Amino acid sequence: MNGLKLSAILLVLVVGVAGCGKKESASTSGDAAPAASATKAIEFVDTQESKPLVINAALFDTPAAKEFLATGKNPYIGNEEAIAKGKKVFQMYSCTQCHGPEAKGQVGPGLTGPTFRYPKDATNKGMFETVWHGTNGGMGAKGVGLMDPTDPKNGITPDELLKIIAWIRSMSNGLTGNE
């Protein structure tokens, strides 16, 4: 009987010590890195030279932008409110001057596909990179802080760009860019 009690006490101690070790390591790793940074962000590449494109993660400050940064998928695809806002921003930044009022091309290339001047633009991540950092074909960077180097707040935010892309995809005959 005493042997059984001793075994039970040892079992409780072993489980307790093991549980304490797990709690410590969980809280230690939690303190060292927030849960959001545990998710690996997608890696951007500029369209001009295919070099790594570093975009400040703090600019991805909406739930949709954060989801895009984590997955490369545009959560605004099919969202009518976001599509309407994207069209307005497209017009506000005079994208219509080169790409036309329906983004089908004018002086600049069409953006609705199925063929693209830059094949990577068939994906939302690729189109994001192209618009954010500009191209070799004459389009300057449109990303916030890049559009006008003298004004770090001037330019399109990641959230606005995702809405613009959602608007473009809404006219792309089923091409969502999230494939």
C-alpha positions as CSV (number, residue, x, y, z in Angstrom):
1,M,0.0,0.0,0.0
2,N,2.8,2.4,0.9
3,G,4.5,1.6,-2.4
4,L,1.3,2.5,-4.3
5,K,1.1,5.8,-2.4
6,L,4.7,6.5,-3.1
7,S,4.2,5.7,-6.8
8,A,1.2,8.0,-7.0
9,I,3.0,10.9,-5.3
10,L,6.0,10.4,-7.7
11,L,3.6,10.5,-10.7
12,V,2.0,13.7,-9.4
13,L,5.4,15.3,-9.0
14,V,6.6,14.2,-12.4
15,V,3.5,15.5,-14.1
16,G,3.6,18.8,-12.1
17,V,7.3,19.4,-12.9
18,A,6.7,18.6,-16.6
19,G,3.7,21.0,-16.6
20,C,5.8,23.7,-15.0
21,G,8.5,23.4,-17.6
22,K,6.0,23.7,-20.4
23,K,4.4,26.8,-18.8
24,E,7.8,28.5,-18.4
25,S,8.9,27.8,-22.0
26,A,5.5,29.0,-23.3
27,S,5.6,32.2,-21.4
28,T,9.3,32.8,-22.2
29,S,8.7,32.3,-25.9
30,G,5.6,34.5,-25.7
31,D,7.5,37.3,-24.0
32,A,10.4,37.0,-26.6
33,A,8.2,37.3,-29.7
34,P,4.6,38.4,-30.1
35,A,2.2,35.8,-31.6
36,A,1.8,37.9,-34.8
37,S,5.5,37.8,-35.6
38,A,5.4,34.0,-35.3
39,T,3.6,34.0,-38.6
40,K,6.1,34.3,-41.4
41,A,5.3,37.1,-43.8
42,I,5.4,36.7,-47.5
43,E,8.5,38.0,-49.2
44,F,8.2,40.7,-51.7
45,V,10.3,41.1,-54.9
46,D,10.5,44.2,-56.9
47,T,9.3,44.1,-60.5
48,Q,12.3,46.1,-61.9
49,E,15.2,43.8,-60.9
50,S,13.6,40.9,-59.1
51,K,15.5,41.9,-55.9
52,P,14.0,41.6,-52.4
53,L,11.6,44.4,-51.8
54,V,11.4,45.5,-48.1
55,I,8.1,47.0,-47.1
56,N,7.7,48.2,-43.5
57,A,5.3,45.7,-41.8
58,A,3.8,48.5,-39.7
59,L,2.2,49.9,-42.9
60,F,0.0,46.7,-43.0
61,D,-2.2,48.2,-40.3
62,T,-5.7,46.8,-41.1
63,P,-6.9,43.2,-40.7
64,A,-7.1,42.8,-44.5
65,A,-3.6,44.1,-45.0
66,K,-2.2,41.9,-42.2
67,E,-3.9,38.9,-43.8
68,F,-2.4,39.7,-47.1
69,L,1.0,40.1,-45.6
70,A,0.7,36.7,-44.0
71,T,-0.8,34.8,-47.0
72,G,-0.4,36.8,-50.2
73,K,-4.2,36.5,-50.7
74,N,-6.3,39.6,-51.1
75,P,-9.3,39.4,-48.7
76,Y,-11.1,42.2,-50.5
77,I,-11.7,40.1,-53.7
78,G,-15.5,40.1,-54.2
79,N,-16.1,42.7,-51.5
80,E,-18.4,45.3,-53.1
81,E,-17.6,48.1,-50.7
82,A,-13.9,47.6,-51.0
83,I,-14.2,47.4,-54.8
84,A,-16.1,50.7,-54.9
85,K,-13.4,52.3,-52.7
86,G,-10.6,50.8,-54.9
87,K,-12.1,52.4,-58.0
88,K,-12.2,55.8,-56.3
89,V,-8.6,55.5,-55.2
90,F,-7.6,54.4,-58.8
91,Q,-9.2,57.5,-60.1
92,M,-7.8,59.8,-57.4
93,Y,-4.2,58.8,-58.1
94,S,-4.8,59.4,-61.8
95,C,-4.1,55.8,-62.7
96,T,-6.8,56.3,-65.4
97,Q,-4.4,58.6,-67.3
98,C,-2.3,55.6,-68.4
99,H,-4.4,52.5,-67.8
100,G,-7.8,53.9,-68.8
101,P,-11.0,54.4,-66.9
102,E,-11.7,50.7,-66.7
103,A,-8.0,49.6,-66.3
104,K,-8.1,48.0,-69.7
105,G,-5.2,50.0,-71.1
106,Q,-4.5,53.3,-72.8
107,V,-1.0,54.6,-72.9
108,G,0.0,52.1,-70.2
109,P,-0.9,48.4,-70.4
110,G,-4.3,46.8,-69.5
111,L,-4.5,45.5,-66.0
112,T,-7.4,43.1,-66.2
113,G,-5.7,40.2,-68.0
114,P,-5.7,37.4,-69.0
115,T,-2.3,38.5,-70.3
116,F,-0.1,41.0,-68.5
117,R,3.0,42.9,-69.4
118,Y,4.5,41.4,-66.2
119,P,3.2,37.8,-65.9
120,K,3.5,37.9,-62.1
121,D,0.6,40.5,-62.1
122,A,-1.7,37.5,-62.6
123,T,-1.3,37.1,-58.8
124,N,-2.3,39.7,-56.2
125,K,1.1,39.6,-54.7
126,G,2.7,40.2,-58.0
127,M,0.4,43.1,-58.9
128,F,1.0,44.6,-55.4
129,E,4.7,44.5,-56.0
130,T,4.5,46.1,-59.4
131,V,2.3,49.0,-58.3
132,W,4.1,49.5,-54.9
133,H,7.6,49.8,-56.3
134,G,7.0,50.7,-60.0
135,T,8.3,49.1,-63.2
136,N,11.0,49.3,-65.8
137,G,8.3,50.4,-68.3
138,G,8.0,53.9,-66.9
139,M,5.6,53.6,-64.0
140,G,7.0,55.1,-60.9
141,A,6.5,53.7,-57.4
142,K,3.0,54.4,-56.0
143,G,3.6,53.0,-52.4
144,V,3.4,55.3,-49.5
145,G,6.7,57.0,-48.9
146,L,8.0,56.0,-52.4
147,M,5.7,58.0,-54.6
148,D,7.1,61.3,-53.5
149,P,10.4,60.9,-51.6
150,T,10.1,64.4,-50.1
151,D,6.8,63.4,-48.4
152,P,6.9,60.1,-46.5
153,K,3.1,60.1,-46.1
154,N,2.3,60.5,-49.8
155,G,1.3,57.5,-51.8
156,I,-1.0,54.5,-51.7
157,T,-1.2,52.5,-48.5
158,P,-1.2,48.7,-48.6
159,D,-4.9,48.6,-47.7
160,E,-5.8,51.1,-50.5
161,L,-3.7,49.1,-53.0
162,L,-5.5,45.9,-52.0
163,K,-8.8,47.6,-52.7
164,I,-7.6,48.9,-56.1
165,I,-6.5,45.4,-57.0
166,A,-9.9,44.0,-55.9
167,W,-11.6,46.6,-58.2
168,I,-9.3,45.5,-61.1
169,R,-10.0,41.8,-60.4
170,S,-13.7,42.6,-60.4
171,M,-13.4,43.3,-64.1
172,S,-11.1,40.4,-64.9
173,N,-13.5,37.8,-66.1
174,G,-13.1,35.4,-63.1
175,L,-9.4,36.0,-62.5
176,T,-9.1,36.6,-58.7
177,G,-5.4,36.6,-58.3
178,N,-5.7,34.5,-55.2
179,E,-5.1,31.3,-57.0
